[in-house]
Amino acid sequence: MLTFRPATAADTSVIVDLVTSAYRGEASTAGWTTEAHLIDGVRITPELLQHDLDNPAGLVLLGVEGDGTVVTCCNLVARDARVGYFGMFAVSPARQGEGLGKVVLAEAERLLRDEWSCTTMEMTVLDQRPELVAFYERRGFVRTGTFEEFPYGDERFGTPRVAGLRLAVLRKPLEHPAL
């Protein structure tokens, strides 16, 4: 059974390894979330992660199995009183396809809606990953029509293998479940 807990600085290497293995390099090809064909290098650095861990408006959430193994993570940030950002979402490549991603999404939505009083969940996804965008659309996210440019030249986010990368902004209304 998956339980959730906030990450601490002691989890840094586990999180960096998990996020990188889910998106980059040879290990990522075991799952379906790989970006290795688009971007080389790291997905997050310990320094960027520390910034997320120190953010008073945020929470790095870990999904942990009964034996203590961290198999999922995500970063939640209250952007304002109504919008919560969902990012750095990763599931161990060996565990992808088991429904863990849906469980993490549901917990993130619950936290943003019920504990942070957000009415909207926002995220960004590489526009060049239509299958990943479609995954989120099936879960109620919609394209906003706006994009963020990929941070070319900032190796903390990896080294692009292709030109023209951009991040599609997706949003989902957070409604209270029916009683």
N, C-alpha and C positions, 0 to 999 in steps of 0.2 A: 504494500500500500504506500502511496506517495503522500508525504507530509510536506508542509512548507515552513520555511523559517527565513528570517532576514540574514543576508550575508554579512560577514565581518571581514576585516583586513586579513585575518588568518585563512580565509577562503580564496585569496587572490589567485594563487597558482592553479587551483582546481577550476576556477571560473574561466581564466584565460585559456587553459587547455580545453575545457568543454566548448567554449564559444568558437575557438579556432578549429577544433575538430569537426564541429557541425557545419562550418562554412568553407574552410580553406584546406588546401593540401590533400594528400593521399587519403588520410583518414576520413575526410568529408565525403568521399565518393561512395562510402558504404551507406550513406543516407541520401535523401532526396533534396535536402536543403543546400547542397554544395553550391558555392560560387567560384570554385576553383578554375572553371573555364573562363571566368570573367576577371578575377582578381587574384593575384598572388600575395603571399605574405600573411601577416597577422591580421586578425579581425578586430582585436582590441589589445592594448598594451596594459601592463600593470598600472602605469601612471593615469591612463584614461579611466581605468576601473576605479582607482582610488578617488578620482574626482566624483564618480558616480556614488561610491560608498560614503563620501563626505557630504553629499548634497542634502541639506536639511529638508528639501522639498521632494526627496526621492527615496526609493527603496530598491535594493537589489534583492530579488526574491529567489530562493533556491527551492527546487523540488528534490526531496531526499527520500531514498528508499529506507526500509526498516533497518538495514545493516549500516546506515549512515552514508551510503554512496550518493553523491550528488549527481543526478541524471538530467536535470533541467535547470534553467535559470531565465530570468527576465529582469529588466529594469523598468521601474515605474517612476514617473515624475509628474508632480502636479504643476502643470504649466500656468494655470490660473485657477480661479475658484470653480470653473466648470469643466476644463479639459485636462485629462490625464494622458500622458504620453506612455506608450508601451514600446519598449525596444530591447535590444540585446537578447532577443528570444532565442534560446538554443535548447535542443534535445540531443542527448548523446546519439551519434549516428547508429550505434548498435541497437538503440531502443526506439528509433523512429518507426512509425507505422503501427505502434501499439496503442495509440490514442492518448499518449501522455501530453502531447501538444494541446489537445482540446481541454484536458484537465487544467493545464497551466493557464490557458486563456480564460477559462471560467473563473479560476481563482483570482486572476488579475482583474477581470471585470468586477467581481464581487468586491475586492478591496477598493478599487477606484470608486465604485458606485456607493457601497454601503459604509465604508470607513472614511473615505475622503470626500464624499458627496459630489463626485464628478458626474456630469450628465453625458459626457462624450469621451470616447477613447480614441486617441489618434496614434498613428504609426507611420513609418516610412518603409518602403520596400523597393528594392532595385526594380525599376520599370522593365528591365531586360529579363526578368524572371516571371513570365506570365503564369506559370503553373503555381508559383507561390502567391501571386496576387489573387489568382482564382481560389486558392485555399482560404484566404481571408475573406474574399467576397462570399463564399459559401457560409461563412460564419457571421455575416451581417455587415461587414465593412464595405464601404463604397469609396470609389475614387473621388477625390475632391476636384480634380482637374488642375491641381497645382503640383509643382515639382520642386525638389531641392537638388542642386548640382552635387555630384559626387566630389569629395574633397581631393581633387587631383593634386599631387605634389606633397601631400601630407602622409608620409609613410606610416604614421600611427594607425591608419585605416587600411593599409595594404597598398600594393602596386597594381594599378589597373592593367589588364592585358588587352583591353579594347578601348576605343575612344567612344565618347558620347554617353557614358554612364550617367544615369540620373535616378533620383529616388522619388517614387510616386507617393504622395501623401494620401493616406486612407483614413477614414473616420467611421466610427460606429456609435450610434446612440446607445446609452446605457439605461435601459429601462428596468424598473423594479419588477421582479417576477410576479406573476399572478398568484394571489393567495388561494 
